Amino acid sequence: MRSTSPFRFIALIFLIPLMLHAQGDKALLRELAEDNKKSVEALALYPSDIRLAILEAAQYPEVLIKMNDARQKTAGAFRALIEDEPRPAQEMIYEVVRYPGLLSRIVENQDSPTAVREALQQIPEEQREAAYDLTRQYMPTLSKIDALDRTSRMAFEDLISPYPANAQNAFRRLVDLPEVLDILNEDLRFTILVGDVYRSDPAWVIQKTDSLNLAVARSHAEEQKAWKAEIENDPQAQSELEAASKEYAAEFGYDTEDYPGDDLYADGIEYRPAYSVDYYYPWWFGYPWWYPYPCWRPYPWWYQWGFYHRHNHFVVMYIPSWHFVDWYFNHPHHHRRYNHLSAHFVDHYYGHRRSGTSISVRVGEWREQNRTVLSDEWLRDKTRLPERMKDYGRFEEERQAYNARHPKETLSSERFLEKNKRQYPELERSSVLAKAEVKRDREAQQKNPSDWAPRKEPAAPKTEPAQKPKTERPPRIQQSAPKDTPKRPDAQPVRPNTEREKTNSVDKAKDYHRQKWEETKRTETQRDRQPATTPQKQPPKAEKPKPDSRKKSGGNR
């Protein structure tokens, strides 16, 4: 990945409108692209045929929404069929449905053990016996899952049938790439903008995205090389990354026995990461419901932290995944325990802060959350940063402990520092600098507003007409009684206040609408599993099937 970030170039490629747009539109769309840089780079890294399918599908966001709604229903039905079974059986069912056509062949040949075993040749050898046992014990459930799969696919074909052939082919391509559909639905506003630009001039957008693909791939490779050098040349950071990875594995229930021969901590064991074609969990069934974060295909368990051991050497393969970095920065005790690693994360962010990768995005969010306490000057001092991160970790731990004791009077980082400035003189000095930096940035932004925003004219001073000093009291005017006393108006029939009733009806409808909207949001929030905060209990190892040790180790970061 890169040492400097040409994201302005990336924004221009995807979202500069064509010549028919005004200059203000260009600037506004550039800003919108800035807010979606993670999606821009993630989508740009796909091969050309997938990028073309993305651009084609982006013109029809209503189909993406309906596909996502359908997926939530079918995934719920799938889970209902299997969730009462033992975990090993559920894991093997998820494995079987990953392989295209395998489940249908098993169900069609359920009366022929030989034909079933022949169908299972499609999966890795070490999983075949467990998969065969599954077919003997759970065939009724597998038959229902196969029927659900056929129903889902038929509904999908009905959904896309009214659209042009190019669009239908694009959606058929993407339904086999659930990660891409997830991104398109997650940033739907951005998807709509991309589709609108592509509709205006397809050839121009295709040419630009081809260029973007090369630029992003090159910059990511440079950044990955930089991270590898940073960690491999710092034994202390290596030790802390290894300790953090063990803590992560314990919290999320990873087990070295899940991947035979993939023992990260065994001395003298050589493990070469396998690069092979792998299959996604089907869009209609979703990824395993117990996963703490979206994961549409299995990965080696060391993939999250991005390193392994080979001949007793520490080998960095990737930048840690977004989920690992997010987990790390969600727990302040990590900065106290692994302060050298924290310093590496922060220093790497300042070198690649606009790259859109896991470190730049998550550390950037953390920096913004602490913007009034941690100054850029404080964070950029490489020599003192490890000790400063340890001090910050202790500070945040004590603040969290205080808030736990006073749930009705919780304090923000800024307020807690104000009350405890003598205990944290370094952070207090940083806070003073941070506030000055925020003020400076705000003033600079006001002086240089967005290109698309209209300029605010300075307020003209109001000039009141000069008043002459009063020298005489004005004469008093005597008021005379009216000649004719006005008559009381005749009583009118009382009309109902229809306008008020109309307003109340609108309010009631609006409130009901909002209520249903919030119910939907709460339901979706319950469906979306948050990262676990405590280690998950593992099933007995004797029951667990042995997954394939030759999992694909790629994926977007």
C-alpha positions as CSV (number, residue, x, y, z in Angstrom):
1,M,0.0,0.0,0.0
2,R,1.0,3.5,-0.4
3,S,3.0,6.1,1.6
4,T,1.0,8.9,0.2
5,S,-2.7,8.8,-0.6
6,P,-4.0,10.0,-4.0
7,F,-7.6,9.6,-2.9
8,R,-8.5,12.9,-4.5
9,F,-7.7,11.0,-7.7
10,I,-9.8,8.1,-6.6
11,A,-12.7,10.4,-5.9
12,L,-12.4,12.1,-9.3
13,I,-12.4,8.7,-11.1
14,F,-15.6,7.5,-9.5
15,L,-17.7,10.6,-8.9
16,I,-16.7,13.5,-11.1
17,P,-19.8,14.1,-13.1
18,L,-19.6,14.5,-16.8
19,M,-19.5,17.7,-18.9
20,L,-23.2,18.3,-18.5
21,H,-22.8,18.9,-14.8
22,A,-21.8,22.2,-13.3
23,Q,-18.6,22.9,-11.4
24,G,-20.5,22.9,-8.1
25,D,-21.8,19.4,-8.8
26,K,-18.3,18.2,-9.2
27,A,-17.1,19.5,-5.9
28,L,-20.1,18.2,-4.0
29,L,-19.7,14.7,-5.5
30,R,-16.0,14.7,-4.7
31,E,-16.9,15.3,-1.0
32,L,-19.5,12.5,-1.1
33,A,-16.8,10.2,-2.5
34,E,-14.5,11.2,0.3
35,D,-17.1,9.9,2.7
36,N,-17.2,6.5,0.9
37,K,-13.5,5.9,0.2
38,K,-13.5,2.5,1.9
39,S,-16.2,1.3,-0.6
40,V,-14.5,3.0,-3.5
41,E,-11.3,1.1,-3.0
42,A,-12.9,-2.2,-2.0
43,L,-15.0,-2.2,-5.2
44,A,-12.1,-1.0,-7.4
45,L,-9.9,-4.0,-6.5
46,Y,-12.2,-6.5,-8.1
47,P,-11.4,-7.9,-11.5
48,S,-12.8,-6.1,-14.6
49,D,-15.7,-8.5,-15.1
50,I,-16.9,-8.0,-11.5
51,R,-16.4,-4.2,-11.7
52,L,-18.6,-4.1,-14.8
53,A,-21.3,-6.1,-13.1
54,I,-21.1,-3.7,-10.1
55,L,-21.5,-0.7,-12.4
56,E,-24.4,-2.3,-14.3
57,A,-26.2,-3.3,-11.0
58,A,-25.7,0.1,-9.5
59,Q,-28.1,1.5,-12.0
60,Y,-30.9,-0.5,-10.3
61,P,-30.6,0.0,-6.5
62,E,-34.2,-1.1,-6.0
63,V,-33.2,-4.6,-7.0
64,L,-30.3,-4.6,-4.5
65,I,-32.7,-3.5,-1.8
66,K,-35.2,-6.3,-2.7
67,M,-32.4,-8.8,-2.9
68,N,-31.2,-7.9,0.6
69,D,-34.8,-8.0,2.0
70,A,-35.3,-11.4,0.5
71,R,-32.0,-12.6,1.9
72,Q,-32.9,-11.6,5.4
73,K,-36.1,-13.7,5.1
74,T,-34.5,-16.8,3.5
75,A,-31.5,-16.7,5.9
76,G,-33.9,-16.6,8.8
77,A,-35.7,-19.6,7.5
78,F,-32.4,-21.5,6.9
79,R,-31.3,-20.8,10.5
80,A,-34.6,-22.0,11.8
81,L,-34.1,-25.3,10.1
82,I,-30.6,-26.0,11.6
83,E,-30.2,-24.0,14.8
84,D,-31.5,-26.7,17.1
85,E,-28.9,-29.2,15.8
86,P,-25.5,-29.7,17.4
87,R,-22.9,-27.1,16.4
88,P,-20.7,-29.6,14.5
89,A,-23.7,-30.6,12.3
90,Q,-24.5,-26.9,11.7
91,E,-20.9,-26.2,10.7
92,M,-20.9,-29.1,8.2
93,I,-24.2,-28.0,6.7
94,Y,-22.7,-24.6,6.1
95,E,-19.7,-26.3,4.5
96,V,-21.9,-28.4,2.2
97,V,-24.1,-25.5,1.0
98,R,-21.0,-23.5,0.0
99,Y,-20.3,-25.8,-3.0
100,P,-22.5,-25.0,-6.1
101,G,-24.9,-27.8,-6.9
102,L,-23.6,-30.2,-4.2
103,L,-26.7,-30.2,-2.0
104,S,-29.0,-30.9,-5.0
105,R,-26.9,-33.8,-6.1
106,I,-26.9,-35.3,-2.6
107,V,-30.7,-34.9,-2.2
108,E,-31.4,-36.3,-5.7
109,N,-29.2,-39.4,-5.0
110,Q,-30.1,-39.9,-1.3
111,D,-31.1,-43.5,-2.0
112,S,-27.7,-44.3,-3.4
113,P,-24.8,-44.2,-0.9
114,T,-22.3,-44.6,-3.8
115,A,-23.7,-41.6,-5.7
116,V,-23.7,-39.5,-2.5
117,R,-20.0,-40.4,-1.9
118,E,-19.2,-39.6,-5.5
119,A,-20.9,-36.2,-5.1
120,L,-18.8,-35.5,-2.0
121,Q,-15.6,-35.7,-4.0
122,Q,-16.2,-32.0,-4.6
123,I,-15.2,-31.1,-1.0
124,P,-11.7,-31.6,0.6
125,E,-10.8,-35.2,1.5
126,E,-10.6,-34.7,5.2
127,Q,-14.2,-33.5,5.4
128,R,-15.8,-36.2,3.2
129,E,-16.5,-38.8,5.9
130,A,-18.1,-36.2,8.3
131,A,-20.1,-34.9,5.4
132,Y,-21.3,-38.4,4.5
133,D,-22.4,-39.0,8.1
134,L,-24.3,-35.8,7.9
135,T,-26.2,-36.9,4.8
136,R,-27.2,-40.2,6.5
137,Q,-28.4,-38.5,9.7
138,Y,-29.9,-35.2,8.5
139,M,-31.3,-36.0,5.0
140,P,-34.9,-34.6,5.8
141,T,-33.3,-31.3,6.9
142,L,-31.0,-31.3,3.9
143,S,-34.0,-31.9,1.6
144,K,-35.8,-28.9,3.1
145,I,-32.8,-26.7,2.7
146,D,-32.5,-27.8,-1.0
147,A,-36.2,-26.8,-1.5
148,L,-35.5,-23.4,0.2
149,D,-32.6,-22.9,-2.1
150,R,-34.7,-23.6,-5.2
151,T,-37.4,-21.2,-3.9
152,S,-34.9,-18.5,-3.3
153,R,-33.4,-18.8,-6.8
154,M,-36.8,-18.9,-8.5
155,A,-37.9,-15.7,-6.6
156,F,-34.6,-14.1,-7.7
157,E,-35.2,-14.9,-11.3
158,D,-38.7,-13.4,-11.1
159,L,-37.3,-10.3,-9.5
160,I,-34.8,-9.6,-12.2
161,S,-36.9,-10.7,-15.2
162,P,-38.4,-7.2,-16.0
163,Y,-34.9,-5.7,-16.4
164,P,-32.6,-5.6,-19.4
165,A,-30.5,-8.6,-20.3
166,N,-27.2,-6.9,-19.2
167,A,-28.7,-6.1,-15.8
168,Q,-29.9,-9.6,-15.3
169,N,-26.5,-11.1,-16.1
170,A,-24.9,-8.6,-13.7
171,F,-27.2,-9.6,-10.9
172,R,-26.6,-13.3,-11.6
173,R,-22.9,-12.6,-11.4
174,L,-23.1,-10.7,-8.2
175,V,-25.4,-13.2,-6.4
176,D,-22.4,-15.5,-6.3
177,L,-20.3,-12.8,-4.7
178,P,-22.2,-12.0,-1.5
179,E,-19.4,-9.8,-0.2
180,V,-19.9,-7.4,-3.1
181,L,-23.7,-7.3,-2.6
182,D,-23.0,-6.5,1.1
183,I,-20.9,-3.5,0.2
184,L,-23.4,-2.2,-2.3
185,N,-26.2,-2.4,0.2
186,E,-24.1,-1.1,3.1
187,D,-23.3,2.1,1.2
188,L,-26.5,2.4,-0.9
189,R,-26.2,6.2,-1.3
190,F,-22.8,5.8,-2.8
191,T,-24.1,2.9,-5.0
192,I,-26.8,5.2,-6.4
193,L,-24.3,7.9,-7.2
194,V,-22.0,5.5,-9.0
195,G,-24.9,4.1,-11.0
196,D,-26.0,7.6,-12.0
197,V,-22.6,8.5,-13.4
198,Y,-22.3,5.2,-15.2
199,R,-25.6,5.7,-16.8
200,S,-24.5,9.0,-18.2
201,D,-21.3,7.7,-19.9
202,P,-20.5,4.0,-19.5
203,A,-17.4,4.0,-21.6
204,W,-15.8,6.9,-19.7
205,V,-16.5,5.3,-16.3
206,I,-15.1,1.9,-17.4
207,Q,-11.9,3.5,-18.6
208,K,-11.5,5.4,-15.3
209,T,-12.3,2.4,-13.1
210,D,-9.6,0.3,-15.0
211,S,-7.1,3.0,-14.1
212,L,-8.3,3.1,-10.5
213,N,-7.9,-0.6,-10.2
214,L,-4.2,-0.3,-11.1
215,A,-3.6,2.6,-8.8
216,V,-5.4,1.1,-5.8
217,A,-3.7,-2.3,-6.2
218,R,-0.3,-0.6,-6.4
219,S,-0.9,1.6,-3.4
220,H,-2.2,-1.3,-1.3
221,A,0.9,-3.4,-2.2
222,E,3.2,-0.6,-1.1
223,E,1.3,-0.1,2.2
224,Q,1.4,-3.8,3.0
225,K,5.1,-3.8,2.3
226,A,5.6,-0.9,4.7
227,W,3.6,-2.6,7.5
228,K,5.6,-5.8,7.0
229,A,8.9,-4.0,7.4
230,E,7.6,-2.0,10.4
231,I,6.6,-5.1,12.4
232,E,9.3,-7.5,11.3
233,N,12.0,-5.0,12.3
234,D,10.7,-4.4,15.8
235,P,10.9,-7.5,18.1
236,Q,8.9,-5.8,20.8
237,A,6.0,-5.0,18.4
238,Q,6.2,-8.6,17.2
239,S,5.9,-9.9,20.7
240,E,3.0,-7.6,21.5
241,L,1.1,-8.5,18.2
242,E,1.5,-12.2,19.0
243,A,0.2,-11.6,22.5
244,A,-2.8,-9.6,21.2
245,S,-3.6,-12.3,18.7
246,K,-3.7,-14.9,21.4
247,E,-6.1,-12.7,23.4
248,Y,-8.2,-12.2,20.3
249,A,-8.3,-16.0,19.6
250,A,-9.3,-16.7,23.2
251,E,-12.1,-14.1,23.1
252,F,-13.6,-15.3,19.8
253,G,-13.1,-19.0,20.3
254,Y,-10.5,-19.8,17.8
255,D,-8.9,-23.2,18.3
256,T,-5.6,-24.4,16.8
257,E,-7.1,-27.8,16.3
258,D,-9.6,-26.4,13.9
259,Y,-6.9,-26.3,11.3
260,P,-4.5,-29.3,11.6
261,G,-1.0,-28.4,10.7
262,D,-1.8,-24.7,11.1
263,D,-0.3,-24.4,14.6
264,L,0.8,-20.8,14.8
265,Y,2.9,-21.2,17.9
266,A,4.5,-24.6,17.4
267,D,8.3,-24.3,17.1
268,G,9.8,-25.7,13.9
269,I,6.5,-26.1,12.1
270,E,6.6,-24.8,8.6
271,Y,3.3,-23.7,7.3
272,R,2.8,-22.2,3.8
273,P,-0.4,-20.3,3.4
274,A,-2.5,-22.0,0.8
275,Y,-3.8,-20.1,-2.2
276,S,-6.7,-21.8,-3.8
277,V,-10.1,-21.1,-5.2
278,D,-12.7,-21.1,-2.5
279,Y,-16.5,-20.7,-2.4
280,Y,-18.7,-18.3,-0.5
281,Y,-21.5,-19.0,1.8
282,P,-24.6,-18.6,-0.4
283,W,-26.2,-15.1,-0.4
284,W,-29.7,-16.6,0.4
285,F,-28.5,-18.4,3.6
286,G,-26.0,-15.9,4.9
287,Y,-22.7,-16.6,6.7
288,P,-22.8,-18.7,10.0
289,W,-25.1,-16.9,12.4
290,W,-22.7,-17.3,15.3
291,Y,-19.9,-15.4,13.6
292,P,-19.3,-12.1,15.5
293,Y,-18.7,-10.1,12.3
294,P,-19.6,-10.5,8.6
295,C,-17.5,-13.3,7.1
296,W,-18.7,-14.7,3.8
297,R,-16.1,-17.4,3.4
298,P,-13.9,-19.4,5.8
299,Y,-10.3,-18.1,6.3
300,P,-7.3,-19.6,8.2
301,W,-7.6,-18.5,11.8
302,W,-4.4,-16.5,11.7
303,Y,-5.8,-14.4,8.8
304,Q,-7.3,-11.8,11.2
305,W,-3.9,-10.7,12.6
306,G,-2.0,-11.2,9.4
307,F,1.1,-13.2,10.5
308,Y,2.3,-16.7,11.1
309,H,5.5,-18.5,12.1
310,R,7.8,-20.2,9.6
311,H,11.0,-21.9,10.7
312,N,10.7,-20.0,14.0
313,H,10.6,-16.7,12.0
314,F,7.9,-14.2,12.4
315,V,6.4,-13.7,8.9
316,V,3.9,-10.9,8.2
317,M,1.5,-11.7,5.4
318,Y,-1.1,-9.0,5.6
319,I,-2.2,-5.9,7.4
320,P,-4.5,-7.0,10.2
321,S,-8.2,-7.3,9.4
322,W,-10.6,-4.5,10.1
323,H,-12.3,-6.5,12.8
324,F,-9.0,-7.2,14.6
325,V,-8.0,-3.5,14.5
326,D,-11.5,-2.5,15.6
327,W,-11.5,-5.0,18.5
328,Y,-8.0,-3.7,19.5
329,F,-9.0,-0.1,19.7
330,N,-12.3,-0.8,21.4
331,H,-10.4,-2.0,24.5
332,P,-8.1,0.6,26.1
333,H,-6.2,-1.9,28.2
334,H,-4.5,-2.9,24.9
335,H,-2.7,0.4,24.8
336,R,-1.4,-0.2,28.3
337,R,-0.4,-3.8,27.7
338,Y,0.8,-3.5,24.1
339,N,1.9,0.2,23.9
340,H,4.6,-0.5,21.3
341,L,2.1,-2.1,19.0
342,S,-0.4,0.8,19.6
343,A,2.4,3.2,18.6
344,H,3.0,1.3,15.4
345,F,-0.8,1.4,14.6
346,V,-0.9,5.2,15.1
347,D,2.4,5.9,13.3
348,H,1.3,3.8,10.4
349,Y,-2.0,5.7,10.2
350,Y,-0.1,9.0,9.9
351,G,2.0,7.6,7.1
352,H,-1.1,6.2,5.2
353,R,-4.0,8.1,6.7
354,R,-6.0,8.3,3.5
355,S,-5.5,4.8,2.1
356,G,-8.9,3.3,3.1
357,T,-7.4,0.2,4.6
358,S,-8.2,-1.3,8.0
359,I,-5.6,0.6,10.0
360,S,-6.2,4.0,8.3
361,V,-9.9,3.8,8.7
362,R,-10.2,2.5,12.2
363,V,-7.3,4.5,13.7
364,G,-8.8,7.5,12.0
365,E,-12.1,6.9,13.7
366,W,-10.4,6.5,17.0
367,R,-8.4,9.8,16.5
368,E,-11.7,11.7,15.7
369,Q,-13.3,10.2,18.8
370,N,-10.5,11.6,20.9
371,R,-9.9,14.8,18.9
372,T,-10.3,17.2,21.9
373,V,-7.8,15.2,24.1
374,L,-5.1,13.8,21.8
375,S,-3.4,16.3,19.6
376,D,-1.6,15.5,16.3
377,E,1.6,16.9,17.8
378,W,1.2,14.5,20.8
379,L,0.6,11.5,18.5
380,R,3.3,12.2,16.0
381,D,6.2,12.1,18.5
382,K,7.6,8.7,17.6
383,T,10.2,8.6,20.4
384,R,7.7,9.2,23.2
385,L,4.6,7.7,21.6
386,P,4.8,4.2,23.2
387,E,4.9,5.7,26.7
388,R,2.2,8.1,25.8
389,M,-0.1,5.4,24.5
390,K,0.4,3.5,27.8
391,D,-0.6,6.6,29.7
392,Y,-3.6,7.0,27.5
393,G,-4.6,3.4,28.0
394,R,-4.4,3.8,31.8
395,F,-6.5,7.0,31.6
396,E,-9.2,5.4,29.6
397,E,-9.3,2.4,31.8
398,E,-9.8,4.6,34.9
399,R,-12.5,6.6,33.1
400,Q,-14.4,3.5,32.2
401,A,-14.1,2.3,35.8
402,Y,-15.5,5.6,37.0
403,N,-18.4,5.5,34.5
404,A,-19.2,1.9,35.6
405,R,-19.4,3.2,39.3
406,H,-21.5,6.2,38.3
407,P,-23.8,5.0,35.5
408,K,-26.0,8.1,35.9
409,E,-23.1,10.6,35.8
410,T,-20.8,9.2,33.1
411,L,-18.1,11.5,31.9
412,S,-16.6,12.0,28.4
413,S,-12.8,11.8,28.0
414,E,-12.7,15.6,27.9
415,R,-14.7,16.0,31.2
416,F,-12.8,13.2,33.0
417,L,-9.5,14.8,32.1
418,E,-10.7,18.2,33.4
419,K,-11.4,16.6,36.7
420,N,-8.2,14.6,36.9
421,K,-5.7,16.9,35.1
422,R,-3.1,16.6,37.9
423,Q,-2.9,12.9,37.4
424,Y,-2.4,13.2,33.7
425,P,-0.2,16.2,33.0
426,E,0.9,14.9,29.6
427,L,-2.6,14.4,28.4
428,E,-3.6,17.8,29.8
429,R,-0.9,19.5,27.7
430,S,-2.1,17.4,24.7
431,S,-5.7,18.5,25.3
432,V,-4.7,22.2,25.2
433,L,-2.9,21.6,21.9
434,A,-5.7,19.6,20.5
435,K,-8.3,22.3,21.2
436,A,-6.0,24.8,19.5
437,E,-5.7,22.5,16.5
438,V,-9.4,22.0,16.3
439,K,-10.0,25.7,16.4
440,R,-7.3,26.3,13.7
441,D,-8.8,23.6,11.4
442,R,-12.3,25.1,11.8
443,E,-11.1,28.6,11.0
444,A,-9.2,27.3,7.9
445,Q,-12.3,25.5,6.8
446,Q,-14.3,28.7,7.1
447,K,-11.8,30.6,5.1
448,N,-11.7,27.9,2.4
449,P,-15.3,26.5,2.2
450,S,-16.3,23.7,-0.2
451,D,-16.2,24.7,-3.8
452,W,-19.9,23.8,-4.2
453,A,-21.2,25.8,-1.2
454,P,-22.4,29.3,-1.9
455,R,-20.2,32.0,-0.3
456,K,-21.6,33.8,2.7
457,E,-21.5,37.5,2.4
458,P,-20.2,39.5,5.4
459,A,-23.1,41.0,7.3
460,A,-23.5,44.7,6.4
461,P,-23.6,47.0,9.5
462,K,-27.1,48.4,10.1
463,T,-27.3,52.2,9.8
464,E,-30.2,53.8,11.8
465,P,-31.3,57.3,10.7
466,A,-30.1,60.0,13.0
467,Q,-32.7,61.2,15.4
468,K,-32.9,64.8,16.5
469,P,-32.9,65.4,20.2
470,K,-36.4,66.1,21.6
471,T,-36.8,69.6,23.1
472,E,-40.6,69.8,23.5
473,R,-43.1,67.3,24.7
474,P,-45.5,66.4,21.9
475,P,-49.1,67.7,22.3
476,R,-51.5,65.3,23.9
477,I,-54.3,64.2,21.6
478,Q,-57.7,63.9,23.2
479,Q,-59.5,60.7,22.2
480,S,-63.3,61.1,21.6
481,A,-65.8,58.4,22.0
482,P,-67.0,56.7,18.8
483,K,-70.2,58.1,17.4
484,D,-71.6,54.6,16.7
485,T,-71.2,51.7,19.0
486,P,-70.4,48.6,17.0
487,K,-73.0,45.9,17.1
488,R,-72.2,42.5,18.5
489,P,-72.0,40.1,15.5
490,D,-74.7,37.5,15.2
491,A,-73.9,34.1,16.5
492,Q,-72.4,31.9,13.8
493,P,-72.7,28.1,13.7
494,V,-69.6,26.6,15.1
495,R,-67.5,24.8,12.5
496,P,-65.2,22.0,13.4
497,N,-61.5,22.9,13.1
498,T,-60.8,20.7,10.1
499,E,-57.3,22.1,9.7
500,R,-56.3,21.1,13.2
501,E,-57.8,17.6,12.7
502,K,-56.0,17.3,9.4
503,T,-52.7,18.3,11.1
504,N,-53.3,15.7,13.9
505,S,-54.0,13.0,11.3
506,V,-50.7,13.8,9.6
507,D,-48.9,13.7,12.9
508,K,-50.5,10.4,13.8
509,A,-49.5,8.9,10.5
510,K,-46.0,10.3,10.8
511,D,-45.6,9.0,14.3
512,Y,-46.9,5.6,13.3
513,H,-44.5,5.6,10.3
514,R,-41.6,6.5,12.6
515,Q,-42.6,3.9,15.1
516,K,-42.6,1.1,12.4
517,W,-39.3,2.5,11.1
518,E,-37.7,2.3,14.5
519,E,-39.1,-1.3,15.0
520,T,-37.5,-2.3,11.7
521,K,-34.2,-0.7,12.8
522,R,-34.3,-2.5,16.2
523,T,-35.0,-5.8,14.4
524,E,-32.1,-5.3,12.0
525,T,-29.9,-4.3,14.9
526,Q,-30.8,-7.5,16.7
527,R,-30.0,-9.5,13.6
528,D,-26.6,-7.8,13.2
529,R,-24.3,-9.5,15.6
530,Q,-21.8,-7.2,17.4
531,P,-18.3,-8.3,18.2
532,A,-18.3,-10.5,21.3
533,T,-16.8,-8.9,24.4
534,T,-16.2,-12.2,26.3
535,P,-14.7,-15.4,25.1
536,Q,-17.3,-17.7,23.6
537,K,-17.7,-21.2,25.0
538,Q,-16.4,-23.8,22.6
539,P,-18.1,-27.1,21.8
540,P,-16.4,-30.3,22.8
541,K,-13.5,-30.9,20.5
542,A,-14.5,-34.5,20.0
543,E,-17.7,-33.3,18.2
544,K,-16.0,-30.8,15.9
545,P,-15.4,-31.7,12.3
546,K,-12.0,-31.0,11.0
547,P,-12.4,-28.1,8.5
548,D,-10.1,-27.7,5.5
549,S,-6.6,-26.5,6.4
550,R,-6.1,-25.3,2.9
551,K,-8.4,-22.3,3.1
552,K,-8.0,-19.3,0.9
553,S,-6.0,-16.6,2.7
554,G,-7.0,-13.7,0.6
555,G,-9.8,-11.1,0.9
556,N,-10.3,-7.4,1.2
557,R,-8.9,-5.6,4.1
